[in-house]
Amino acid sequence: MNRPIDALLTFAEGLNATFRPEGGRGVTLEVSYVISSQMNAFSASDAKCDAIALTAGLFIRYWQAAQVFDAEEFRAIAWSNPKPSSIPVNPYRLSPTINMADIIRDWKDHKVAASQPARWLAFAMTYMILHHELAHIWLGHTLLIPFDGKLSEDYPSDIDRIVLGQTLEIAADRQAMTACFQSFVLSNELTPDFPAMGTGDMIHNLALSSALAWELMGRMSRPEPFKFQRGVHPAFYERVYFCAEALKMLSLTYTDLEEKIIEEIIDHATKVGIYAAAILTGGGIYNPDLPDLVKLMKEKFYASAMMSNLIRPNLERFKRGLNVPEIHFGRKRAHWTDHITASDG
Ligand SMILES: [Zn+2]
């Protein structure tokens, strides 16, 4: 198994086998790359099938960005622990002239001679986005809000459409990070291709992948990526913080690392991802240390968890099965299996 899509399909089979209720629908997944300049990734469902599409352009950007981490300067920064302000602003830019077909073919044929870290990063970034889309399907979002945009009749009319949309997005981000944490940190299902790293390294690299993936997506698709956005999707930099917060909670719950260490690792890796995306795209850098911003993101993250409780009754009948283990706030050192029994999400 080498490609993120293969890994996702295997994960989806596991979901059906473990979390689909008796006689339930589960997920019938088709995943493909598409050529489009209009979107990054999407999921949709009809009565029988569920589809995920990822634009080839996004995938290629991720692959290129990951390869930049082969450069000594970047590698030293990403895998050691200097101050992010020491990142040199070199003109590493994504090439405007790339041959998509060649890169995809080489990737499929395993010909691309990149370092292990670069391959890992490219895989993890793509895998995370695919899991975000799978989460929309599994959690019932694609049936609550079909692809034509018309809401299901049971839409909770007292909940603002934008609040609903952002809540669903944050829920999908949270589950995507949970799934990646399970795949990379808790199990060794991907180890044939990616030999096991230490827990701290794995958490670091997941945080880096997440920040880089969302920041690059944002910078590719939004002219003003730092503007607060009152849309169905949260702003991309908000998602960086939501995912980092989710990763902190997962690491606290399921590893033996101290809280302070977890925060240091994730905050450092997140900054590296943010800075790297800015350098790669030639864009400006907002200050990831800004206390007000971080506080605001945290509040919004937890507020969305509360909002999820209000939306749950309407989502219940659209869900494909039991929840993939959720983040249980504030609970430490629990076992993964404690969380897979109740349909509580
Ligand atoms: Zn989404």
Boltz pocket constraint, residues with backbone or C-beta under 6 A from the ligand:
constraints:
  - pocket:
      binder: B
      contacts: [[A, 132], [A, 136], [A, 169], [A, 172]]
      max_distance: 6.0
